[in-house]
Amino acid sequence: MIRISLCMIVKNEEKVLDRCLASVFDLMDEIIIVDTGSTDRTKEIAGKYTGRIYDFAWCDDFSKARNFAFEKAACDYIYSADADEVLDEENHEKFRLLKENLMPEVEIVQMYYGNQLANGTVYNFDRELRPKLFKRLRNFVWTEPVHETVRLLPLVYDSEIEITHKPEHNHGDRDITIFEQLLARGEALSKRLTDFYARELFVAGTKEQLIHAKDYFISIVKDSETDADRLKTALAVVVRSCFEAGDVLTMYQYAMKDAASEASSEVCCILGEYYQNRQDYEEAILWFYNAAYEQQSILNIRYQRKIPLEGLIACYHALSMSEQEAYYQKELSCIEPG
């Protein structure tokens, strides 16, 4: 049977930490908690489960904190968890069986991450596989009988274990602040981080944060090396930023750039909201309908159904068109909460 180190980074998690640790502690052979500056009872609660509690001076870098935690691990495998995760009874049993039967050749075990849409996260799906269990030491292996080569890709096992994500609040403001600090220091954001920055802005960004992001995303639009996916992401943010700033001409300029290659649901919704505010309800209906039924969301799935349907309902209500209003109310009621 394999041995597992649980590694966690935490800060002010007194409301959820006990729930998380209680659901997994008996599956773990050691528990390592790295605290990044708690001012509540987080370390006291962690102390009920382990004496391996370490302080880490927060430096706006989650990777550095997680690497510090991983360095303390001594078991065969490392399980990485967040305090707002829970393993229910059924999946606890699946995890126990995995621990008893996992082949030592496996280097990464993926587990399902569930309950995403219920909590306003940046993900557009409710359930996804994520790497959660990692072999601490990797053995390099030669493959092929001739022209041999070292296998570089890890051996990954996709399990049926599902972890329930139950955050107490959205972390968007914290993450947006980190993005702003990175850019202020002149650090380049990868394509992946740019996408997450845009998603955070569309989920939790304030008016000020959206306006602040405008120049960065305009620079992406103007970069001739920008690929099509990144261009549409940047255009959506620029259109939203200009809308919030009241810069209608620039908003429309970039919205038409997006529409030239099938406008995203996000851009359609922003145009719908603009015309709704002007009480041009017929034009607003056109854009909200396109967002809901003709186009696809790229950053926030709510812009593809929930938000435009709410816009359609409001516009038809303003026009005293009760039959159409009732139709879209029914459509909205069929959408899962989230």
Order of alpha helices (4+ residues) and beta strands (2+ residues): beta-alpha-beta-alpha-beta-alpha-beta-beta-alpha-beta-beta-beta-beta-beta-alpha-alpha-alpha-alpha-alpha-alpha-alpha-alpha-alpha
